[in-house]
Amino acid sequence: MEYYLIDEKNQQTGPFTIEQLKTKGVQRKTKVWCEGMENWTEAEQVPELIDSLNLPPPPPPPKYQSHAYRGSSQQAGSTGESLPLYDPLIYDPNYKLESLSDSLKEECKKHRFMEPFSPALCVILHIFTLGIFTIIHCGIMHDNLPKVSHKDFGAGKAIGFRFIPIYNIYWIFVFWEQLARRINFQFRLRSKPVPVSVALADWACILRIMGLIPYLGYVTVVIAFFVLFPILFAQVRSACNELALEAFNR
């Protein structure tokens, strides 16, 4: 059986056989994954690795831990996990949230949406600013969401990369897909139906890029700009309003 692991630089490497792993300095808390596992798992939880790699014993429990340290976000989870997480499947709709500790879930919920904003006004501003308002407004949303995954980014990167020629063809998909998945993750944490359609985000981006095709592009851009993106924008803004109202009512 071959394993992947997260190395000291938080990079995914592999696959490795058991014999190869013996030279990789695998520790008890090293995250590993192989075919058949649902999620990344610490090496000490895999019997085959404990037996084969002769892993060192766990350190003794601390004799004393201050109250301030116990409450630190650096120890958000009961297993010592902290944000951001390096699990590549964290935003997968089938990811089992039961694998996260209660304290880590609470850390993942800490967004910064405080004020609701009219979705209808968002759509109007989208049209009158030719989409510039949409890029800026939704780019700021990336900043207001908690950075759960190491692949999450803030407003500067979200907005700035949209204006890089050629590269922005790829980035438009990353911008909208990541925003949709991050918002949906917030609702899954709250055991609520996901509000933003990732498929709609993909199709809006595809039709927008098809605008580069002569003649046909005129039609696809009109559909994307006046139909799909307004619907998507309204979904995103409505979802963020619900998160903001929840925070207000606490």
C-alpha positions in Angstrom: 0.0 0.0 0.0 1.3 3.5 -0.9 0.8 6.6 1.3 0.8 10.4 0.8 2.0 12.6 3.6 2.0 16.3 4.6 5.7 17.2 5.1 7.3 19.8 7.4 6.7 22.5 4.8 3.0 21.6 4.8 3.2 20.3 1.3 1.6 17.1 0.1 4.2 14.5 -1.1 4.0 11.0 -2.2 3.0 8.3 -2.9 5.5 6.3 -0.8 5.8 2.7 0.1 6.3 1.7 3.7 10.0 1.2 3.0 10.3 4.7 1.5 8.4 6.2 4.5 11.1 4.9 6.8 13.5 7.5 5.3 11.0 10.4 5.5 11.2 11.1 9.2 7.5 10.4 9.8 6.4 11.3 13.3 3.3 10.4 15.4 1.4 13.5 14.3 2.4 13.5 10.6 -0.7 13.6 8.5 -0.9 10.6 6.1 -3.5 9.4 3.6 -3.8 6.3 1.4 -6.6 4.9 -0.8 -9.5 3.8 1.3 -9.1 6.5 3.9 -11.8 9.1 4.1 -9.6 11.9 5.5 -6.0 12.7 6.3 -5.1 10.8 9.5 -2.2 11.1 12.0 0.3 8.4 11.6 -0.2 7.2 15.1 -3.8 6.3 14.2 -2.7 3.9 11.5 -1.8 0.5 13.0 0.3 -0.5 10.0 2.5 2.5 10.3 3.0 2.2 14.1 4.2 -1.4 13.6 6.3 -0.8 10.5 7.9 2.6 11.3 8.6 2.0 15.0 7.2 5.5 15.8 8.5 7.2 18.9 6.2 7.1 22.0 3.9 10.2 22.6 5.3 12.9 24.9 4.1 12.9 28.5 1.1 15.2 29.2 2.0 18.6 30.5 1.8 19.1 34.3 0.3 22.5 34.0 -1.4 24.5 31.3 -2.5 28.0 31.8 -6.1 29.1 31.2 -5.0 31.6 28.6 -3.1 28.9 26.7 -6.1 26.6 26.8 -8.2 29.2 25.2 -5.7 30.1 22.5 -6.8 29.8 18.9 -3.5 28.0 18.3 -5.0 25.1 20.1 -8.4 25.3 18.5 -9.1 21.6 18.3 -8.9 18.9 20.9 -6.1 17.3 18.8 -4.1 20.5 18.8 -5.1 21.5 15.2 -5.2 25.1 14.4 -6.4 27.2 11.4 -5.6 27.2 8.5 -6.1 23.4 7.9 -4.1 21.6 5.3 -6.8 19.1 4.4 -7.3 19.4 0.6 -10.8 18.0 1.0 -12.1 20.4 3.7 -14.5 22.2 1.4 -15.7 19.0 -0.3 -19.5 18.8 0.1 -19.1 15.2 1.2 -16.4 16.0 3.9 -17.5 14.6 7.2 -17.6 17.5 9.6 -17.8 15.1 12.5 -14.0 14.7 12.2 -13.5 18.3 13.4 -13.6 18.9 17.2 -16.3 21.2 18.6 -13.7 23.9 19.4 -12.2 23.8 15.9 -15.7 24.1 14.4 -16.3 27.2 16.4 -13.0 28.7 15.1 -14.1 27.9 11.6 -17.4 29.8 12.1 -15.7 33.1 13.0 -16.6 35.3 10.1 -16.6 39.1 10.0 -19.9 39.8 8.3 -21.6 42.5 10.4 -23.9 44.5 8.2 -26.5 43.2 5.7 -26.6 44.7 2.2 -29.5 44.6 -0.3 -29.0 41.9 -2.9 -31.2 43.9 -5.3 -29.0 46.9 -4.9 -26.0 44.7 -5.5 -27.4 43.6 -8.8 -28.1 47.2 -9.9 -24.6 48.3 -9.0 -23.2 45.2 -10.8 -24.9 46.4 -14.0 -24.2 50.1 -13.7 -20.5 49.6 -12.9 -20.1 47.0 -15.6 -19.1 44.4 -13.0 -16.4 46.4 -11.2 -18.5 46.7 -8.0 -19.1 42.9 -8.1 -15.3 42.2 -8.2 -14.6 44.6 -5.3 -17.6 43.7 -3.2 -17.1 39.9 -3.5 -13.4 40.3 -3.2 -13.9 41.8 0.2 -16.1 38.9 1.1 -13.0 36.7 0.8 -11.5 38.8 3.6 -14.6 38.5 5.8 -14.6 34.7 5.8 -12.4 32.8 8.1 -9.3 31.3 6.5 -10.1 27.7 7.2 -7.9 26.2 4.4 -4.3 27.0 3.6 -5.6 27.7 0.0 -7.9 30.6 1.2 -6.9 34.1 0.2 -7.8 37.7 1.2 -9.2 40.6 -0.7 -5.9 41.9 -2.1 -5.2 38.7 -3.9 -8.8 38.0 -4.9 -9.2 41.4 -6.5 -5.7 42.1 -7.8 -5.4 38.8 -9.7 -8.7 39.6 -11.6 -6.9 42.4 -13.4 -3.8 40.4 -14.6 -4.2 39.8 -18.3 -4.4 36.2 -19.4 -4.0 34.9 -15.9 -7.4 36.3 -15.0 -9.0 33.8 -17.3 -8.0 31.1 -14.8 -8.5 33.3 -11.8 -12.1 34.1 -12.4 -12.9 30.4 -11.8 -10.8 30.3 -8.6 -12.4 33.6 -7.4 -16.0 32.4 -7.7 -15.6 28.7 -6.9 -13.6 29.4 -3.7 -16.0 32.0 -2.6 -19.0 29.7 -3.1 -17.4 26.8 -1.4 -16.3 28.9 1.6 -19.8 30.3 2.1 -21.4 26.9 1.7 -18.9 25.5 4.3 -20.2 28.1 6.8 -23.8 26.8 6.3 -22.7 23.2 6.5 -21.1 24.0 9.9 -24.5 25.3 11.0 -26.3 22.2 9.6 -28.2 24.4 7.0 -28.7 23.8 3.3 -25.9 25.3 1.2 -27.1 28.6 -0.5 -24.7 29.1 -3.3 -24.6 27.0 -6.5 -21.0 26.1 -7.4 -22.3 24.8 -10.8 -23.9 28.3 -11.5 -20.6 29.9 -10.6 -18.8 27.6 -13.1 -21.3 28.2 -15.9 -21.2 32.0 -15.4 -17.4 31.9 -15.7 -17.5 29.6 -18.7 -19.9 31.8 -20.6 -17.9 34.9 -19.6 -14.7 33.4 -21.0 -16.6 32.3 -24.2 -16.9 36.0 -24.8 -13.5 35.7 -26.5 -15.1 33.8 -29.3 -16.0 36.0 -32.2 -19.8 36.6 -32.8 -20.9 33.8 -30.4 -19.1 35.7 -27.6 -21.6 38.5 -27.8 -24.4 36.2 -26.8 -22.6 34.4 -24.1 -21.3 37.6 -22.5 -24.8 39.0 -22.4 -26.2 35.9 -20.8 -23.4 35.7 -18.2 -23.4 39.4 -17.4 -27.1 40.1 -17.3 -28.5 36.7 -16.1 -26.0 34.3 -14.5 -23.8 36.7 -12.5 -26.7 38.7 -11.1 -28.3 35.5 -9.8 -25.0 34.3 -8.4 -24.2 37.6 -6.8 -27.7 37.7 -5.2 -27.1 34.2 -3.8 -23.8 35.1 -2.4 -25.0 38.4 -0.9 -28.2 36.8 0.6 -26.1 34.1 2.2 -23.7 36.7 3.8 -26.7 38.7 5.0 -27.9 35.6 6.8 -24.5 35.1 8.5 -24.5 38.8 9.4 -27.9 38.6 11.0 -26.9 35.5 12.9 -23.9 37.4 14.4 -26.1 40.4 15.2 -28.7 38.3 17.1 -26.1 36.6 19.3 
